[in-house]
Amino acid sequence: MGYCVYMTRAGYALQAKLFAEGGDFEVTRVMVGSGILPEETDPSGLTDLIAPRAAATSTSPVRKGLEVALSIEFRSDLCEEMEEAFQITEYGVFAVGAEGEEELVLYADLSDYPDTAVPEKYGGCVRRYPVIITVGPEAGAQLDYPAGAWVTWEELAEAIAAHDGDPAAHPYLLNLCAGLDARLALLELMYNTQISGNPFTVTFESLTGLVATGVWNVTLGRLEF
């Protein structure tokens, strides 16, 4: 154990049905968790994760001969309610079982090499795990994605345009540009101004020792009026 994927009894039953009758392999949901599989536990008897933590998603399944390949994907941006980081030590694939009900068909034990699930507010993360499922000669693959997890190209383009048009967007790049502008202005001042007294330079990286009027924009290092 420690880094293995197991077919559950429900998975074997579904496999037998698809082999005998054909049909589609319909994945209904994917979950990741932080549970540790006890040594005495037979993973084929599991019906849920040991400690489910968050929903995951998947790439579109691709059938090659008698195998269906897909990649499990955990994305922090789809789990906005997640407040704390946790170790992904297990995941489960649920599908429409042989009796037509949702069942756990695949269980993965990742406890020897866990990944950290990072909340979106701390930068987020994407974790991927490849999966290959062997099915019957007539079986296909179908994934039932939740509509809230996807956007159209038009919606995405509109969101990107709105973000780029926000004056407060990309503060790091704005700060770099402001710094370059300040250095260029200083060079112009040095070479285009006749100085007859003692020269000095003032920046707004800090207001220590300065008396200024206006609102100090710390991020951009400037005074605003």
N, C-alpha and C positions, 0 to 999 in steps of 0.2 A: 504494500500500500504506500501512500505518500504522494504519488503522482500518477494516478491511473484513472481511466474512464471505464465504468461498469455498465452493462446492460442490466436493467431490473427485470423482474419476472413479468411485469406489465410490458416491458420492451420486447422480451422474447415472445410473448403471446401475440403482440402486434406484428412482429417479424414473421411469425408462422402464418398469421392471417393474410398478410400481404403476399407471402410466397404462394399460398394456396389459392387466394381469390383475386389478387391484384388490388389496385386502388391507390390512393394517395397517402403519403406520409405527411400528416398535418400537424405541424408544430404550433402549439397554442401560446406558450410563453416560456421564458428562460429566467432563472433566478440565480443569484450568487449569494453565498453565505459565508459565515465565519466559524462554522462548526468543525469539529474534529471527529472523524469516524472512529468509534471504539474498535479495538483490535478484535473483539469477539463478535462484532456485528457483521452479518452477511449483507453486503451492499445490494445484492439482488432483491432483497426483501424490503428495501426502502420505498416509501410512498411520498416522501418529502425530504427536504434538506434537513440536516441536523440543527442548524441555526440559520434560517433564511434571513437575509438582511436587505436586499434590494433587487429590483427588476433589472434584467439585462435585455439585450436585443440580439439580433443575428444578421449576418449577411444572407442574401437570398440563397437557398440551397441549390446546389448544382448536382444533377445526377450523372454518373459515369458508370455505365453498365449496371452492376448490382450494388453500387455504392452511391450514397448521397453525401456530398461534402458541404460543410458550412463552417462558419467561424462565429463562435460565441463572442459577443462584444458587450463589455460593461462601459457605460459612458456617464460621467458625473453630471453632464448637462441634462440628462433625463431623470436625475434623482435630486431635484432641487431641495427636497425635504431632508436630505442627508446632512446632518450637523457635524458628525465626528468621523474621522478616518477609521477604517477597519481593515483587517487582513482577509483577503479573499482566499479561503482555504477549500472551497467547494463550489460547484455549480450544478444545476440540474436542468435538463431539457424535458419539458412537459409536452405531450401530444395527445391527440384523440386516440384512445386505446382500442383494443379489439372489441370491447363492448360499447363503443361509441361515447365513452366518458373520458374526461381529461385525466391522464395518469402520468406519473414520473416514469419516463422510459430510459433515460440516461442519467447516471450520477457520476460526477468527477471528484476525486479526492486530490486536492492540490496542496495538502498540508506540508509536504517536504519543501516545496518551493512556492510559498504564497506571494501574491502581489498585494500592494497596498491600494485600497480604494480611497482616493483623495476627494473631499468635498469640493464642489464648484467654487465656494467662497475662498478656498485656499489654492486655487489654480486649476483644480479638476484633473482628470486623467481619462485615458482610454486604455482598457485592457482587452486583449483578444486571445481566444483559445480555439485552435482548429479542431474540428470534429468530423469523423467519417462514420457513417451509418450504413450497414449492409442490409439491403431489403430484398423483397421478392422480385422476380423477373418482370412483373408488370407494374411495379410500384413507382409512383412519381413522388414529388416533394412539393409541399406548399406551406408557406409560413404566414400565419395570421398576425400581421403587425398592428399594434394599437395606432389609431389615426393620429393621436396627439404626439407621436414620436417623430413625425416627418413633416416637411414643408415642401411646397411646390417650388420650381425654379423662380417663378415670378415673385412669390412671397420672399424667397431668400434674397433675390436681387433688390427688392424694395427695402428689406431690413438692412442690407449692406449699405445702400445709398443713404438711408436715414442715419446710420452710424457714422459714415464718413462725413456727412454734412453737419454733424454735431460739433460746435466750436470747442466743446470740452473733450472730444474724442482724441485718442492718441496723444496723451500728455507727454509721454517720453519723447516722441518725435518733435512735438511742439517745443519742448524744452531744449532739444538739440538745436533746432532752427533758431530759437531765441538767442542761444549762446553764440552761434555763428554770426548772427546779426550784430551782437554786441562786440564781438572781436573785430568784425569788419568796420564798424563805426569807430572803434578805438584806433584802428590803423588809419582811417581817413582823417581822424582828428590829429593824429601825430604828424602826418605828412602834409596836411592841407591847412594847418593853422600856424601862424607866426607866434611863437611863445617867447615872451621877454622876461617872465618871472620864473618862479619855482613851479615846475609842472607837478601835477598829482592826478591820480586816477581814482574814481569812485565806482564801485559796482553795487548791485542790489542782492548779492548772495547773502549778505547780512546787513542789518540796519544798525549794528553796534557802532556807537559814536556818531551817528548821523541824525539830523533833524529833517524829517521829510513829511510832506502832505500828500495824502492819497491812500489807496488801499494796496498793501503789499501783497503781491501774488507770489507766494513762496515757490510754487511749482515752476513758474516761468521766470522767476528771478527779476521782477520788474514792478514798478509802481503804476497803478491804474487810477484814472481820474474819471 
